[in-house]
């Protein structure tokens, strides 16, 4: 497995291999490292949603943000 080509993300099989590799790597982490990774993922999602809300605010005002959050 040392000389194996990296998975091609443009194919279903390649995406499946990448997904399986991600889950294997995450399962091999210690509980402390897994908690750190989960915390980082959560903050990334919160920041991403915040940036989207700012973009909606700058484009359409506060009404657009309220409308966006209602969906």
C-alpha positions in Angstrom: 0.0 0.0 0.0 3.1 2.3 0.1 3.1 2.9 -3.7 -0.6 3.3 -4.1 -1.9 6.2 -6.2 -3.9 8.9 -4.4 -7.6 8.6 -4.9 -9.1 10.6 -7.8 -11.7 13.0 -6.2 -13.5 13.2 -9.5 -14.8 9.7 -9.4 -17.3 8.0 -7.0 -14.7 5.3 -6.1 -12.1 8.0 -5.4 -14.5 9.9 -3.1 -15.4 6.7 -1.4 -11.7 5.9 -0.8 -11.1 9.4 0.6 -14.1 9.2 2.9 -13.0 5.8 4.2 -9.5 7.1 4.8 -10.9 10.1 6.7 -13.0 7.8 8.9 -10.1 5.4 9.5 -7.8 8.3 10.5 -10.4 9.8 12.8 -11.1 6.5 14.4 -7.4 6.0 15.1 -7.1 9.3 17.0 -7.0 9.4 20.8 -10.2 10.7 22.5 -8.4 14.1 23.3 -7.3 14.6 19.7 -10.7 13.6 18.4 -12.4 16.1 20.7 -9.9 18.8 19.4 -10.8 18.0 15.8 -14.5 18.0 16.5 -14.1 21.4 18.2 -12.2 22.8 15.3 -14.8 21.5 12.8 -17.6 23.1 14.9 -15.9 26.5 15.0 -15.2 26.3 11.3 -18.9 25.7 10.6 -19.9 28.6 12.9 -17.5 31.0 11.2 -18.6 29.9 7.8 -22.3 30.5 8.7 -21.3 33.9 10.1 -19.5 34.9 6.9 -22.6 33.8 4.9 -24.8 36.0 7.2 -22.5 38.9 6.7 -22.6 38.5 2.9 -26.4 38.3 3.0 -26.5 41.5 5.2 -24.2 43.5 2.9 -26.2 42.4 -0.2 -29.8 42.6 1.1 -29.7 44.2 4.5 -31.1 42.9 7.8 -34.3 41.7 6.2 -32.3 39.4 3.9 -30.5 37.9 6.9 -33.7 37.3 8.7 -35.3 35.7 5.6 -32.2 33.5 5.1 -32.3 32.2 8.7 -36.0 31.4 8.4 -35.4 28.9 5.7 
